[in-house]
């Protein structure tokens, strides 16, 4: 679980996984989007899990990253 004021995103593919952490929503979202786009370009299926101390921020991140995954899957 993420510590107070820290957001954590776990991104998994069929072959690997990564844990991204940052103190702000924006910073962790940017890191995650970059990694999602890179993983997709290699043809990997992508799973995303978000944790953090602010439930509303976690939900915003989940929705945003679901849109990113959907976008890369359409392209």
N, C-alpha and C positions, 0 to 999 in steps of 0.2 A: 504494500500500500504506500501511497505517496505521503510524505511528511507535510505538515502545515505549510501552505504557501508554495508547494511544489506540485507540479503536474507531471504525470508519468503516462506515457503511451507505449504499449507493447505492440509491435508489429511482427506478425509471423507470416512466413511463406512456407511452401512445401519443403524447402530445404534449410531454412534458417530463421532466425528471429533477432529482434533488436529491442532494446529498452531505451527510450528517449526520455530525458527529464529536462525541465526548465522551470523557472520561477514564474513565468507569465504564460497565459494562454497563447498569445501571439507567437512567442518564441517556440513553444513546443509544437504548435500547429505548423509553423514553417518547416521545422525539422521533419515532422511526420509527412507532410506533403511531398517534400523532396524525396524521402525514402520510398514512399508509395509509388511515385512516378518512376523512380529508378527500378524498383522491383517489377513493376508492370512491364517496363520496356524489355525485361528479360523473360517475360511470359509467365511470371509466377502468380499463383493465386494468393490473395492477401487477406489476412485477418487482423483486426484492430481492436484493442481493449484500452480504455482510458480510466485512470484513477486520479483523484485529487480531493482536496478538502472542501472545495466549493461545488456542491452538487449541480447547480445551474451551469457553472462553467464547464463541468465535465459533460453535461448534456449538450451544450453548444459545440464542444469539441467533437463529440460523437457524431452529431448531425453534419458538421462541416466535413469531417473525414469520410463519412459515408457518401457525401456529395463528390468528394475528390475521387474516391474509388469508383463510383458510378461514372464519373466523367472519363476516367482513364479506360474503363472497360468499354465505353461507347466508341472510343477513338481507335 
